[in-house]
Amino acid sequence: MSVIKAVIFDWGGVLIENPTEGILRYCREVLGIGTGCMLAAYRKLIPYFQEGKISEEEFWKGVRRRTGAKGQMPASLWLEAFEHSYVEKEDVFAVARALHGRGCRTGVLSNTEKPAQTIMQRDSYRIFDPVVLSWQVGSSKPQRRIFEALIETLRLNPQEILLIDDVEANIAAAKDLGLQGLLFTDAQILRKGLAGLLG
């Protein structure tokens, strides 16, 4: 097995608590729409939003059209809702800092919407390079293209890259391209898995 030179973390569900439920709840309250309506509109539109194929404005136009929402919109409802739902997993950030401190490259690979990128400008994200986001690449996990973009950005052999993700399909897709993968459940199991791979 090749030496791992880069450890790449998923964002929602790994580095931070999955924000989706909180985002949807916050947006429903602002726009005054029901749970089922919001969820159906979200599921229809989010792939396009995450892959940069529609803007935030277009996303909300689509939500309004599908739900009849009339509420007043802040400048970026998505960012406001994301920040409201944002919780870092301190124990996972500690793992990433330890890896970075011993000379291992640490990065992020995430299906993420453009407005949310602002959050990654916080000091806690300085250890992550590269940060490869679906809206920039025009492709989202588990599609092949986003993994290819990661490999190209890192300029490493795929087997030298380890992906940590909480979705099995994403790990499987990464492995299909030759990357190594660890399915995330919690920080304690992650540490054990990394110890087995990195020594």
ZATI-161677 format. One record per residue: x, y, z of N, C-alpha, C in turn; residue in three letters. Coordinates in steps of 0.1 Angstrom, whole numbers, always signed. Last residue first. Example, Ala and Ser with C-alpha at 12.3 -4.5 7.8 and 13.67 -1.06 7.14 Angstrom:
// residues 2
@npx=+128 npy=-22 npz=+71 capx=+137 capy=-11 capz=+71 cpx=+129 cpy=+0 cpz=+79 rest=Ser
@npx=+132 npy=-57 npz=+78 capx=+123 capy=-45 capz=+78 cpx=+132 cpy=-33 cpz=+78 rest=Ala
//
This chain:
// residues 199
@npx=+3 npy=+47 npz=+107 capx=+13 capy=+42 capz=+117 cpx=+15 cpy=+52 cpz=+127 rest=Gly
@npx=-16 npy=+50 npz=+88 capx=-5 capy=+60 capz=+88 cpx=+6 cpy=+55 cpz=+97 rest=Leu
@npx=-36 npy=+30 npz=+91 capx=-31 capy=+34 capz=+78 cpx=-18 cpy=+42 cpz=+78 rest=Leu
@npx=-40 npy=+28 npz=+119 capx=-38 capy=+16 capz=+111 cpx=-32 cpy=+19 cpz=+97 rest=Gly
@npx=-46 npy=+55 npz=+125 capx=-34 capy=+49 capz=+131 cpx=-30 cpy=+36 cpz=+123 rest=Ala
@npx=-70 npy=+58 npz=+111 capx=-58 capy=+65 capz=+107 cpx=-45 cpy=+59 cpz=+112 rest=Leu
@npx=-86 npy=+42 npz=+127 capx=-84 capy=+39 capz=+113 cpx=-72 cpy=+46 cpz=+107 rest=Gly
@npx=-85 npy=+56 npz=+152 capx=-80 capy=+42 capz=+151 cpx=-77 cpy=+38 cpz=+136 rest=Lys
@npx=-96 npy=+80 npz=+145 capx=-82 capy=+80 capz=+150 cpx=-77 cpy=+66 cpz=+148 rest=Arg
@npx=-122 npy=+71 npz=+138 capx=-114 capy=+77 capz=+128 cpx=-99 cpy=+77 cpz=+132 rest=Leu
@npx=-132 npy=+63 npz=+162 capx=-130 capy=+53 capz=+152 cpx=-121 cpy=+58 cpz=+141 rest=Ile
@npx=-133 npy=+89 npz=+174 capx=-125 capy=+79 capz=+180 cpx=-122 cpy=+68 cpz=+170 rest=Gln
@npx=-150 npy=+104 npz=+157 capx=-136 capy=+108 capz=+158 cpx=-128 cpy=+97 cpz=+164 rest=Ala
@npx=-173 npy=+83 npz=+138 capx=-170 capy=+93 capz=+149 cpx=-155 cpy=+94 cpz=+150 rest=Asp
@npx=-176 npy=+75 npz=+111 capx=-187 capy=+74 capz=+120 cpx=-185 cpy=+83 cpz=+132 rest=Thr
@npx=-165 npy=+75 npz=+77 capx=-165 capy=+82 capz=+90 cpx=-178 cpy=+78 cpz=+98 rest=Phe
@npx=-146 npy=+53 npz=+59 capx=-160 capy=+57 capz=+62 cpx=-160 cpy=+63 cpz=+76 rest=Leu
@npx=-118 npy=+60 npz=+41 capx=-122 capy=+56 capz=+54 cpx=-137 cpy=+62 cpz=+56 rest=Leu
@npx=-99 npy=+51 npz=+12 capx=-110 capy=+57 capz=+18 cpx=-113 cpy=+52 cpz=+32 rest=Gly
@npx=-76 npy=+59 npz=-15 capx=-80 capy=+51 capz=-3 cpx=-91 cpy=+58 cpz=+4 rest=Gln
@npx=-82 npy=+60 npz=-51 capx=-80 capy=+66 capz=-38 cpx=-82 cpy=+56 cpz=-27 rest=Leu
@npx=-90 npy=+48 npz=-74 capx=-77 capy=+44 capz=-69 cpx=-73 cpy=+51 cpz=-56 rest=Gly
@npx=-115 npy=+51 npz=-83 capx=-105 capy=+59 capz=-90 cpx=-91 cpy=+57 cpz=-84 rest=Leu
@npx=-129 npy=+35 npz=-66 capx=-129 capy=+32 capz=-80 cpx=-119 cpy=+39 cpz=-88 rest=Asp
@npx=-126 npy=+50 npz=-42 capx=-118 capy=+38 capz=-44 cpx=-118 cpy=+33 cpz=-58 rest=Lys
@npx=-146 npy=+70 npz=-47 capx=-132 capy=+74 capz=-46 cpx=-122 cpy=+62 cpz=-48 rest=Ala
@npx=-169 npy=+54 npz=-47 capx=-165 capy=+61 capz=-59 cpx=-150 cpy=+65 cpz=-59 rest=Ala
@npx=-169 npy=+46 npz=-20 capx=-168 capy=+36 capz=-31 cpx=-163 cpy=+42 cpz=-44 rest=Ala
@npx=-172 npy=+70 npz=-7 capx=-160 capy=+62 capz=-5 cpx=-158 cpy=+52 cpz=-16 rest=Ile
@npx=-197 npy=+76 npz=-17 capx=-186 capy=+85 capz=-20 cpx=-173 cpy=+78 cpz=-18 rest=Asn
@npx=-213 npy=+56 npz=-6 capx=-212 capy=+57 capz=-21 cpx=-201 cpy=+66 cpz=-25 rest=Ala
@npx=-212 npy=+61 npz=+22 capx=-205 capy=+49 capz=+16 cpx=-203 cpy=+50 cpz=+1 rest=Glu
@npx=-204 npy=+91 npz=+38 capx=-214 capy=+84 capz=+28 cpx=-206 cpy=+73 cpz=+21 rest=Val
@npx=-186 npy=+104 npz=+52 capx=-196 capy=+97 capz=+60 cpx=-207 cpy=+90 cpz=+51 rest=Asp
@npx=-151 npy=+103 npz=+46 capx=-164 capy=+107 capz=+42 cpx=-174 cpy=+99 cpz=+50 rest=Asp
@npx=-119 npy=+108 npz=+37 capx=-127 capy=+105 capz=+49 cpx=-141 cpy=+111 cpz=+46 rest=Ile
@npx=-95 npy=+96 npz=+15 capx=-107 capy=+104 capz=+17 cpx=-114 cpy=+99 cpz=+29 rest=Leu
@npx=-61 npy=+99 npz=+8 capx=-71 capy=+92 capz=+17 cpx=-83 cpy=+101 cpz=+18 rest=Leu
@npx=-37 npy=+94 npz=-17 capx=-48 capy=+103 capz=-12 cpx=-58 cpy=+94 cpz=-4 rest=Ile
@npx=-21 npy=+77 npz=-30 capx=-14 capy=+85 capz=-20 cpx=-24 cpy=+95 cpz=-13 rest=Glu
@npx=-35 npy=+67 npz=-51 capx=-33 capy=+58 capz=-39 cpx=-26 cpy=+65 cpz=-28 rest=Gln
@npx=-33 npy=+87 npz=-71 capx=-46 capy=+85 capz=-63 cpx=-44 cpy=+77 cpz=-51 rest=Pro
@npx=-4 npy=+107 npz=-68 capx=-10 capy=+95 capz=-73 cpx=-22 cpy=+92 cpz=-65 rest=Asn
@npx=-9 npy=+143 npz=-70 capx=-4 capy=+131 capz=-63 cpx=-10 cpy=+119 cpz=-70 rest=Leu
@npx=-20 npy=+169 npz=-74 capx=-8 capy=+164 capz=-81 cpx=-1 cpy=+152 cpz=-74 rest=Arg
@npx=-42 npy=+181 npz=-63 capx=-32 capy=+176 capz=-54 cpx=-19 cpy=+173 cpz=-61 rest=Leu
@npx=-57 npy=+186 npz=-86 capx=-53 capy=+197 capz=-77 cpx=-41 cpy=+193 cpz=-68 rest=Thr
@npx=-61 npy=+161 npz=-96 capx=-54 capy=+170 capz=-104 cpx=-49 cpy=+182 cpz=-96 rest=Glu
@npx=-77 npy=+150 npz=-75 capx=-64 capy=+144 capz=-79 cpx=-55 cpy=+154 cpz=-87 rest=Ile
@npx=-99 npy=+167 npz=-77 capx=-91 capy=+166 capz=-65 cpx=-77 cpy=+161 cpz=-68 rest=Leu
@npx=-109 npy=+161 npz=-102 capx=-104 capy=+175 capz=-99 cpx=-96 cpy=+175 cpz=-87 rest=Ala
@npx=-116 npy=+135 npz=-98 capx=-105 capy=+138 capz=-108 cpx=-100 cpy=+152 cpz=-105 rest=Glu
@npx=-138 npy=+139 npz=-81 capx=-126 capy=+132 capz=-76 cpx=-114 cpy=+134 cpz=-85 rest=Phe
@npx=-155 npy=+151 npz=-99 capx=-150 capy=+159 capz=-87 cpx=-138 cpy=+152 cpz=-81 rest=Ile
@npx=-160 npy=+132 npz=-119 capx=-153 capy=+144 capz=-122 cpx=-148 cpy=+151 cpz=-110 rest=Arg
@npx=-177 npy=+111 npz=-109 capx=-162 capy=+108 capz=-111 cpx=-155 cpy=+122 cpz=-112 rest=Arg
@npx=-200 npy=+116 npz=-83 capx=-196 capy=+117 capz=-97 cpx=-181 cpy=+116 cpz=-98 rest=Gln
@npx=-212 npy=+115 npz=-57 capx=-201 capy=+105 capz=-60 cpx=-198 cpy=+105 cpz=-75 rest=Pro
@npx=-200 npy=+148 npz=-55 capx=-198 capy=+134 capz=-52 cpx=-212 cpy=+127 cpz=-52 rest=Lys
@npx=-205 npy=+169 npz=-84 capx=-207 capy=+166 capz=-70 cpx=-204 cpy=+151 cpz=-68 rest=Ser
@npx=-194 npy=+195 npz=-105 capx=-197 capy=+181 capz=-104 cpx=-197 cpy=+178 cpz=-89 rest=Ser
@npx=-184 npy=+220 npz=-108 capx=-195 capy=+217 capz=-117 cpx=-199 cpy=+202 cpz=-116 rest=Gly
@npx=-164 npy=+230 npz=-93 capx=-160 capy=+220 capz=-102 cpx=-171 cpy=+217 cpz=-112 rest=Val
@npx=-177 npy=+248 npz=-76 capx=-165 capy=+253 capz=-84 cpx=-162 cpy=+243 cpz=-96 rest=Gln
@npx=-195 npy=+233 npz=-63 capx=-200 capy=+244 capz=-71 cpx=-189 cpy=+249 cpz=-80 rest=Trp
@npx=-179 npy=+214 npz=-49 capx=-187 capy=+210 capz=-60 cpx=-192 cpy=+221 cpz=-69 rest=Ser
@npx=-146 npy=+222 npz=-40 capx=-160 capy=+223 capz=-37 cpx=-168 cpy=+221 cpz=-50 rest=Leu
@npx=-117 npy=+217 npz=-23 capx=-123 capy=+214 capz=-36 cpx=-138 cpy=+213 cpz=-34 rest=Val
@npx=-90 npy=+230 npz=-10 capx=-104 capy=+229 capz=-7 cpx=-111 cpy=+228 cpz=-20 rest=Val
@npx=-57 npy=+214 npz=-5 capx=-68 capy=+223 capz=-12 cpx=-81 cpy=+221 cpz=-6 rest=Pro
@npx=-57 npy=+227 npz=+26 capx=-53 capy=+231 capz=+13 cpx=-50 cpy=+218 cpz=+5 rest=Asp
@npx=-64 npy=+236 npz=+59 capx=-69 capy=+228 capz=+47 cpx=-65 cpy=+234 cpz=+34 rest=Phe
@npx=-57 npy=+252 npz=+79 capx=-48 capy=+240 capz=+77 cpx=-53 cpy=+232 cpz=+65 rest=Ile
@npx=-76 npy=+272 npz=+81 capx=-63 capy=+275 capz=+75 cpx=-54 cpy=+263 cpz=+72 rest=Arg
@npx=-100 npy=+269 npz=+94 capx=-98 capy=+262 capz=+81 cpx=-84 cpy=+265 cpz=+74 rest=Tyr
@npx=-101 npy=+285 npz=+116 capx=-100 capy=+270 capz=+118 cpx=-97 cpy=+263 cpz=+105 rest=Ser
@npx=-105 npy=+311 npz=+107 capx=-91 capy=+307 capz=+110 cpx=-90 cpy=+291 cpz=+111 rest=Asp
@npx=-128 npy=+312 npz=+79 capx=-125 capy=+313 capz=+93 cpx=-111 cpy=+307 cpz=+96 rest=Arg
@npx=-136 npy=+307 npz=+54 capx=-126 capy=+317 capz=+55 cpx=-122 cpy=+319 cpz=+70 rest=Gln
@npx=-157 npy=+290 npz=+52 capx=-144 capy=+284 capz=+52 cpx=-132 cpy=+294 cpz=+52 rest=Met
@npx=-179 npy=+306 npz=+50 capx=-176 capy=+300 capz=+63 cpx=-162 cpy=+295 cpz=+64 rest=Ile
@npx=-180 npy=+311 npz=+23 capx=-176 capy=+322 capz=+32 cpx=-172 cpy=+317 cpz=+46 rest=Thr
@npx=-193 npy=+290 npz=+11 capx=-178 capy=+290 capz=+11 cpx=-173 cpy=+301 cpz=+21 rest=Gln
@npx=-220 npy=+292 npz=+10 capx=-214 capy=+286 capz=+22 cpx=-199 cpy=+287 cpz=+23 rest=Ala
@npx=-226 npy=+302 npz=-15 capx=-227 capy=+311 capz=-4 cpx=-220 cpy=+305 cpz=+9 rest=Pro
@npx=-222 npy=+277 npz=-32 capx=-213 capy=+289 capz=-33 cpx=-214 cpy=+298 cpz=-20 rest=Lys
@npx=-226 npy=+246 npz=-16 capx=-231 capy=+257 capz=-24 cpx=-222 cpy=+269 cpz=-22 rest=Glu
@npx=-209 npy=+214 npz=-18 capx=-212 capy=+226 capz=-11 cpx=-216 cpy=+238 cpz=-21 rest=Thr
@npx=-196 npy=+186 npz=-13 capx=-207 capy=+190 capz=-21 cpx=-213 cpy=+202 cpz=-14 rest=Asn
@npx=-160 npy=+187 npz=-8 capx=-174 capy=+188 capz=-3 cpx=-184 cpy=+191 cpz=-14 rest=Ser
@npx=-130 npy=+181 npz=+6 capx=-138 capy=+178 capz=-7 cpx=-152 cpy=+177 cpz=-3 rest=Leu
@npx=-101 npy=+196 npz=+20 capx=-116 capy=+194 capz=+20 cpx=-121 cpy=+190 cpz=+6 rest=Val
@npx=-70 npy=+185 npz=+34 capx=-78 capy=+192 capz=+25 cpx=-93 cpy=+189 cpz=+27 rest=Gly
@npx=-36 npy=+183 npz=+44 capx=-50 capy=+181 capz=+48 cpx=-59 cpy=+190 cpz=+39 rest=Thr
@npx=-6 npy=+166 npz=+42 capx=-15 capy=+176 capz=+36 cpx=-29 cpy=+173 cpz=+40 rest=Arg
@npx=+15 npy=+161 npz=+70 capx=+6 capy=+155 capz=+61 cpx=-3 cpy=+166 cpz=+55 rest=Cys
@npx=+31 npy=+171 npz=+91 capx=+35 capy=+172 capz=+77 cpx=+26 cpy=+166 cpz=+66 rest=Gly
@npx=+21 npy=+170 npz=+116 capx=+31 capy=+161 capz=+113 cpx=+35 cpy=+160 cpz=+98 rest=Arg
@npx=+1 npy=+190 npz=+115 capx=+13 capy=+192 capz=+123 cpx=+24 cpy=+183 cpz=+120 rest=Gly
@npx=-19 npy=+176 npz=+101 capx=-12 capy=+188 capz=+95 cpx=+1 cpy=+191 cpz=+102 rest=His
@npx=-27 npy=+158 npz=+121 capx=-21 capy=+154 capz=+108 cpx=-13 cpy=+165 cpz=+101 rest=Leu
@npx=-36 npy=+176 npz=+140 capx=-25 capy=+167 capz=+143 cpx=-19 cpy=+162 cpz=+130 rest=Ala
@npx=-57 npy=+188 npz=+126 capx=-46 capy=+196 capz=+130 cpx=-34 cpy=+188 cpz=+134 rest=Arg
@npx=-74 npy=+166 npz=+123 capx=-69 capy=+173 capz=+112 cpx=-57 cpy=+181 cpz=+115 rest=Ala
@npx=-81 npy=+161 npz=+150 capx=-74 capy=+151 capz=+142 cpx=-67 cpy=+157 cpz=+130 rest=Val
@npx=-94 npy=+185 npz=+156 capx=-82 capy=+182 capz=+163 cpx=-74 cpy=+171 cpz=+156 rest=Ala
@npx=-116 npy=+183 npz=+140 capx=-107 capy=+193 capz=+137 cpx=-93 cpy=+191 cpz=+144 rest=Phe
@npx=-128 npy=+163 npz=+155 capx=-123 capy=+160 capz=+141 cpx=-114 cpy=+170 cpz=+136 rest=Val
@npx=-134 npy=+176 npz=+179 capx=-126 capy=+164 capz=+179 cpx=-120 cpy=+160 cpz=+165 rest=Asp
@npx=-152 npy=+196 npz=+170 capx=-139 capy=+199 capz=+175 cpx=-129 cpy=+188 cpz=+175 rest=Glu
@npx=-171 npy=+201 npz=+145 capx=-168 capy=+189 capz=+154 cpx=-154 cpy=+191 cpz=+158 rest=Lys
@npx=-191 npy=+231 npz=+145 capx=-178 capy=+224 capz=+142 cpx=-177 cpy=+211 cpz=+151 rest=Glu
@npx=-221 npy=+239 npz=+133 capx=-215 capy=+234 capz=+145 cpx=-202 cpy=+226 cpz=+141 rest=Val
@npx=-246 npy=+260 npz=+119 capx=-232 capy=+256 capz=+118 cpx=-226 cpy=+251 cpz=+132 rest=Tyr
@npx=-270 npy=+271 npz=+116 capx=-270 capy=+257 capz=+118 cpx=-256 cpy=+251 cpz=+119 rest=Ser
@npx=-265 npy=+298 npz=+110 capx=-273 capy=+295 capz=+122 cpx=-273 cpy=+280 cpz=+125 rest=His
@npx=-250 npy=+295 npz=+87 capx=-243 capy=+300 capz=+99 cpx=-252 cpy=+297 cpz=+111 rest=Glu
@npx=-272 npy=+287 npz=+70 capx=-260 capy=+278 capz=+72 cpx=-253 cpy=+282 cpz=+85 rest=Phe
@npx=-288 npy=+309 npz=+70 capx=-293 capy=+296 capz=+75 cpx=-282 cpy=+287 cpz=+79 rest=Ala
@npx=-271 npy=+327 npz=+58 capx=-277 capy=+330 capz=+71 cpx=-281 cpy=+317 cpz=+78 rest=Glu
@npx=-267 npy=+315 npz=+33 capx=-255 capy=+317 capz=+43 cpx=-260 cpy=+319 cpz=+57 rest=Leu
@npx=-293 npy=+316 npz=+23 capx=-286 capy=+303 capz=+25 cpx=-275 cpy=+304 cpz=+35 rest=Trp
@npx=-300 npy=+343 npz=+22 capx=-307 capy=+334 capz=+32 cpx=-300 cpy=+321 cpz=+34 rest=Leu
@npx=-284 npy=+369 npz=+17 capx=-281 capy=+355 capz=+14 cpx=-288 cpy=+347 cpz=+25 rest=Ser
@npx=-301 npy=+392 npz=+23 capx=-292 capy=+392 capz=+12 cpx=-287 cpy=+378 cpz=+8 rest=Ala
@npx=-335 npy=+378 npz=+31 capx=-322 capy=+386 capz=+34 cpx=-312 cpy=+385 cpz=+22 rest=Pro
@npx=-367 npy=+382 npz=+18 capx=-355 capy=+375 capz=+17 cpx=-343 cpy=+384 cpz=+22 rest=Met
@npx=-400 npy=+377 npz=+31 capx=-389 capy=+386 capz=+27 cpx=-376 cpy=+379 cpz=+28 rest=Gln
@npx=-423 npy=+351 npz=+19 capx=-415 capy=+358 capz=+29 cpx=-404 cpy=+367 cpz=+24 rest=Gly
@npx=-438 npy=+336 npz=+3 capx=-439 capy=+350 capz=+1 cpx=-430 cpy=+358 cpz=+10 rest=Lys
@npx=-440 npy=+305 npz=-15 capx=-434 capy=+313 capz=-4 cpx=-435 cpy=+328 cpz=-7 rest=Ala
@npx=-449 npy=+286 npz=-33 capx=-458 capy=+298 capz=-30 cpx=-453 cpy=+307 cpz=-19 rest=Gly
@npx=-434 npy=+264 npz=-40 capx=-440 capy=+264 capz=-26 cpx=-450 cpy=+276 cpz=-24 rest=Thr
@npx=-423 npy=+267 npz=-65 capx=-428 capy=+254 capz=-61 cpx=-436 cpy=+254 cpz=-48 rest=Arg
@npx=-415 npy=+293 npz=-65 capx=-424 capy=+289 capz=-76 cpx=-430 cpy=+276 cpz=-72 rest=Arg
@npx=-397 npy=+294 npz=-44 capx=-409 capy=+302 capz=-44 cpx=-420 cpy=+297 cpz=-53 rest=Arg
@npx=-377 npy=+277 npz=-54 capx=-384 capy=+274 capz=-42 cpx=-397 cpy=+281 cpz=-41 rest=Val
@npx=-368 npy=+292 npz=-77 capx=-374 capy=+279 capz=-79 cpx=-382 cpy=+274 cpz=-66 rest=Gly
@npx=-358 npy=+315 npz=-63 capx=-369 capy=+316 capz=-73 cpx=-376 cpy=+303 cpz=-75 rest=Lys
@npx=-337 npy=+302 npz=-50 capx=-349 capy=+307 capz=-42 cpx=-361 cpy=+310 cpz=-51 rest=Trp
@npx=-321 npy=+296 npz=-72 capx=-325 capy=+286 capz=-63 cpx=-338 cpy=+290 cpz=-56 rest=Phe
@npx=-315 npy=+321 npz=-82 capx=-323 capy=+312 capz=-90 cpx=-329 cpy=+300 cpz=-82 rest=Glu
@npx=-299 npy=+331 npz=-61 capx=-312 capy=+338 capz=-65 cpx=-321 cpy=+329 cpz=-73 rest=Glu
@npx=-278 npy=+313 npz=-62 capx=-287 capy=+313 capz=-50 cpx=-300 cpy=+320 cpz=-54 rest=Glu
@npx=-277 npy=+300 npz=-96 capx=-272 capy=+309 capz=-85 cpx=-282 cpy=+307 cpz=-73 rest=Ser
@npx=-270 npy=+267 npz=-110 capx=-279 capy=+279 capz=-107 cpx=-274 cpy=+287 cpz=-96 rest=Ile
@npx=-248 npy=+252 npz=-111 capx=-255 capy=+254 capz=-124 cpx=-266 cpy=+264 cpz=-122 rest=Lys
@npx=-232 npy=+245 npz=-90 capx=-230 capy=+258 capz=-96 cpx=-237 cpy=+261 cpz=-109 rest=Gly
@npx=-239 npy=+222 npz=-77 capx=-229 capy=+221 capz=-88 cpx=-227 cpy=+234 cpz=-96 rest=Glu
@npx=-257 npy=+230 npz=-58 capx=-244 capy=+225 capz=-54 cpx=-234 cpy=+224 cpz=-65 rest=Gln
@npx=-279 npy=+237 npz=-75 capx=-273 capy=+247 capz=-67 cpx=-258 cpy=+243 cpz=-63 rest=Phe
@npx=-285 npy=+212 npz=-86 capx=-281 capy=+223 capz=-95 cpx=-274 cpy=+234 cpz=-87 rest=Tyr
@npx=-292 npy=+197 npz=-63 capx=-281 capy=+193 capz=-71 cpx=-276 cpy=+204 cpz=-80 rest=Pro
@npx=-315 npy=+213 npz=-52 capx=-301 capy=+213 capz=-46 cpx=-290 cpy=+208 cpz=-55 rest=Ile
@npx=-340 npy=+210 npz=-64 capx=-331 capy=+221 capz=-68 cpx=-317 cpy=+220 cpz=-63 rest=Leu
@npx=-354 npy=+188 npz=-53 capx=-354 capy=+190 capz=-68 cpx=-343 cpy=+200 cpz=-72 rest=Lys
@npx=-350 npy=+191 npz=-26 capx=-345 capy=+179 capz=-33 cpx=-344 cpy=+181 cpz=-48 rest=Arg
@npx=-364 npy=+215 npz=-22 capx=-349 capy=+214 capz=-19 cpx=-344 cpy=+202 cpz=-27 rest=Tyr
@npx=-390 npy=+209 npz=-27 capx=-383 capy=+219 capz=-36 cpx=-368 cpy=+218 cpz=-34 rest=Ala
@npx=-394 npy=+190 npz=-7 capx=-396 capy=+186 capz=-21 cpx=-389 cpy=+196 cpz=-30 rest=Ala
@npx=-390 npy=+206 npz=+16 capx=-382 capy=+194 capz=+13 cpx=-383 cpy=+190 cpz=-1 rest=Leu
@npx=-411 npy=+225 npz=+14 capx=-397 capy=+229 capz=+14 cpx=-388 cpy=+217 cpz=+10 rest=Met
@npx=-434 npy=+208 npz=+16 capx=-432 capy=+217 capz=+4 cpx=-417 cpy=+220 cpz=+3 rest=Cys
@npx=-430 npy=+196 npz=+42 capx=-431 capy=+188 capz=+30 cpx=-428 cpy=+196 cpz=+17 rest=Gly
@npx=-431 npy=+219 npz=+59 capx=-420 capy=+210 capz=+59 cpx=-419 cpy=+202 cpz=+45 rest=Thr
@npx=-444 npy=+251 npz=+46 capx=-445 capy=+238 capz=+53 cpx=-433 cpy=+229 cpz=+51 rest=Gly
@npx=-432 npy=+285 npz=+50 capx=-437 capy=+274 capz=+42 cpx=-436 cpy=+260 cpz=+50 rest=Ile
@npx=-420 npy=+310 npz=+56 capx=-434 capy=+307 capz=+60 cpx=-440 cpy=+296 cpz=+52 rest=Gly
@npx=-394 npy=+319 npz=+53 capx=-403 capy=+320 capz=+42 cpx=-418 cpy=+316 cpz=+45 rest=Leu
@npx=-384 npy=+314 npz=+79 capx=-382 capy=+328 capz=+72 cpx=-393 cpy=+329 cpz=+61 rest=Val
@npx=-390 npy=+287 npz=+83 capx=-395 capy=+297 capz=+92 cpx=-395 cpy=+311 cpz=+86 rest=Glu
@npx=-376 npy=+275 npz=+62 capx=-390 capy=+274 capz=+63 cpx=-396 cpy=+284 cpz=+71 rest=Arg
@npx=-349 npy=+282 npz=+70 capx=-355 capy=+287 capz=+57 cpx=-370 cpy=+286 cpz=+57 rest=Cys
@npx=-347 npy=+266 npz=+93 capx=-345 capy=+280 capz=+93 cpx=-352 cpy=+287 cpz=+81 rest=Tyr
@npx=-350 npy=+240 npz=+82 capx=-359 capy=+245 capz=+93 cpx=-359 cpy=+260 cpz=+93 rest=Arg
@npx=-329 npy=+238 npz=+64 capx=-342 capy=+237 capz=+59 cpx=-352 cpy=+243 cpz=+70 rest=Leu
@npx=-307 npy=+240 npz=+83 capx=-309 capy=+250 capz=+72 cpx=-323 cpy=+250 cpz=+67 rest=Ile
@npx=-311 npy=+217 npz=+98 capx=-312 capy=+231 capz=+104 cpx=-314 cpy=+242 cpz=+94 rest=Gly
@npx=-307 npy=+197 npz=+79 capx=-320 capy=+198 capz=+86 cpx=-321 cpy=+212 cpz=+92 rest=Glu
@npx=-280 npy=+203 npz=+71 capx=-291 capy=+203 capz=+62 cpx=-304 cpy=+205 cpz=+69 rest=Thr
@npx=-255 npy=+201 npz=+84 capx=-264 capy=+213 capz=+86 cpx=-277 cpy=+213 cpz=+79 rest=Pro
@npx=-239 npy=+177 npz=+102 capx=-246 capy=+179 capz=+90 cpx=-257 cpy=+191 cpz=+92 rest=Asn
@npx=-212 npy=+192 npz=+120 capx=-225 capy=+185 capz=+120 cpx=-232 cpy=+187 cpz=+107 rest=Glu
@npx=-180 npy=+191 npz=+103 capx=-191 capy=+198 capz=+110 cpx=-203 cpy=+189 cpz=+110 rest=Ile
@npx=-164 npy=+171 npz=+93 capx=-158 capy=+182 capz=+100 cpx=-168 cpy=+190 cpz=+108 rest=Leu
@npx=-188 npy=+153 npz=+87 capx=-175 capy=+149 capz=+91 cpx=-168 cpy=+160 cpz=+99 rest=Val
@npx=-212 npy=+166 npz=+81 capx=-212 capy=+152 capz=+86 cpx=-199 cpy=+147 cpz=+91 rest=Gly
@npx=-198 npy=+186 npz=+56 capx=-210 capy=+183 capz=+64 cpx=-211 cpy=+169 cpz=+68 rest=Gly
@npx=-170 npy=+177 npz=+44 capx=-174 capy=+188 capz=+53 cpx=-186 cpy=+185 cpz=+62 rest=Trp
@npx=-144 npy=+152 npz=+42 capx=-157 capy=+157 capz=+38 cpx=-161 cpy=+168 cpz=+48 rest=Asp
@npx=-109 npy=+156 npz=+39 capx=-121 capy=+155 capz=+48 cpx=-133 cpy=+160 cpz=+40 rest=Phe
@npx=-80 npy=+139 npz=+30 capx=-90 capy=+148 capz=+26 cpx=-103 cpy=+145 cpz=+33 rest=Ile
@npx=-46 npy=+137 npz=+34 capx=-59 capy=+132 capz=+40 cpx=-69 cpy=+143 cpz=+37 rest=Val
@npx=-18 npy=+128 npz=+16 capx=-28 capy=+138 capz=+18 cpx=-41 cpy=+131 cpz=+23 rest=Ala
@npx=-1 npy=+107 npz=+15 capx=+5 capy=+120 capz=+16 cpx=-5 cpy=+131 cpz=+18 rest=Lys
@npx=+5 npy=+74 npz=+24 capx=-6 capy=+84 capz=+23 cpx=+1 cpy=+98 cpz=+25 rest=Ile
@npx=+23 npy=+51 npz=+5 capx=+23 capy=+60 capz=+16 cpx=+13 cpy=+71 cpz=+14 rest=Val
@npx=+5 npy=+22 npz=-8 capx=+13 capy=+35 capz=-9 cpx=+13 cpy=+43 cpz=+3 rest=Ser
@npx=+8 npy=-12 npz=+0 capx=+0 capy=+0 capz=+0 cpx=+9 cpy=+13 cpz=+0 rest=Met
//
